[in-house]
Amino acid sequence: NAKLIFTADATNGGFVQQVRAKCAALTGTSAASVLRIFLNNGSAVGTPANNALIGEVALPAVANTVVAATPDIVYPLNIAIPAGYKLYAGLGTAVTTGWVVSVIGGKY
């Protein structure tokens, strides 16, 4: 269930400072899970040898309401990404409310 979250520049690569996750629903409770971050060499995602697990962070169960803030989950990476490489992120378990994942970084 991994989704593309960052693509490095095809010529010069990129740099990723951090990956952020935020529970997406306005109401309801999300189940606890884990966010796994994979570095892909730019080739087929379905081929295991093209991917490396580079980090994971626990996602808590979150009771969402319209009157309270939900936590920001931040996973610091601070890594250079080679030209053409990609980052993918996936959840360890199915969640009903979903999570939004974003990357703080840039392309060279």
C-alpha positions in Angstrom: 0.0 0.0 0.0 3.0 2.3 -0.3 2.4 5.7 -2.1 4.9 8.0 -3.8 5.7 11.0 -1.5 8.9 12.5 -3.1 10.8 12.3 -6.4 14.4 13.6 -6.6 15.4 15.7 -9.5 16.3 13.5 -12.5 19.7 15.2 -13.0 20.8 16.7 -9.7 19.0 14.7 -7.0 17.3 16.2 -3.9 17.4 16.5 -0.2 14.7 15.5 2.3 14.7 17.1 5.7 11.7 15.3 7.2 8.5 13.4 6.6 5.3 14.5 8.3 2.1 12.6 9.0 -1.2 14.1 10.2 -4.5 12.2 10.8 -6.8 13.3 8.0 -10.3 13.1 9.4 -12.3 15.8 11.2 -14.1 13.3 13.4 -13.7 9.7 14.4 -10.9 7.6 15.8 -8.0 6.3 13.8 -6.4 3.0 14.8 -2.7 2.9 15.8 -0.4 2.0 13.0 3.1 2.5 11.7 4.4 4.6 8.8 7.2 3.0 6.9 9.4 5.0 4.5 11.1 3.3 1.6 13.8 4.6 -0.8 13.3 3.4 -4.3 16.1 3.5 -6.9 13.8 4.8 -9.6 13.0 1.4 -11.0 9.9 -0.9 -10.6 8.4 -0.5 -7.1 7.2 -4.1 -7.1 10.7 -5.5 -7.3 12.0 -5.8 -3.7 15.6 -5.3 -4.7 14.8 -1.8 -5.9 13.6 -0.6 -2.5 15.2 -0.1 0.9 13.3 0.5 4.2 15.0 3.7 5.5 12.8 4.5 8.5 9.6 3.9 10.4 7.6 5.8 13.0 4.7 4.8 15.2 1.3 6.4 14.5 -0.9 6.7 17.6 -4.6 6.1 17.7 -6.1 9.5 17.3 -9.6 10.6 18.5 -10.5 13.4 16.1 -12.9 16.2 17.1 -13.8 19.5 15.4 -12.6 21.4 18.6 -9.1 19.9 19.3 -5.9 19.7 17.4 -4.4 16.3 16.4 -0.7 15.6 16.7 1.9 16.2 14.0 4.1 13.1 13.7 7.5 14.1 12.3 10.2 11.7 11.2 13.5 13.5 10.6 15.5 12.2 7.6 18.1 14.8 6.7 19.4 12.8 3.7 20.4 13.5 0.2 18.4 11.6 -2.4 20.3 10.5 -5.6 19.1 11.6 -9.0 16.0 9.8 -10.1 15.4 8.1 -6.8 12.0 8.2 -5.0 10.5 8.0 -1.6 7.4 5.9 -0.8 5.5 5.7 2.4 3.0 3.0 3.6 1.0 2.2 6.6 1.4 -1.0 8.6 -2.3 -1.5 9.2 -5.5 -0.4 7.5 -7.0 2.7 9.2 -10.5 4.1 8.7 -9.8 7.8 9.0 -6.5 7.9 7.0 -3.3 9.9 7.3 -1.9 12.7 5.2 1.9 12.3 4.5 4.0 15.2 3.3 7.7 15.8 2.7 9.8 18.8 3.7 12.7 19.0 1.2 13.6 20.0 -2.2 15.3 19.3 -5.5 18.8 20.5 -6.4 
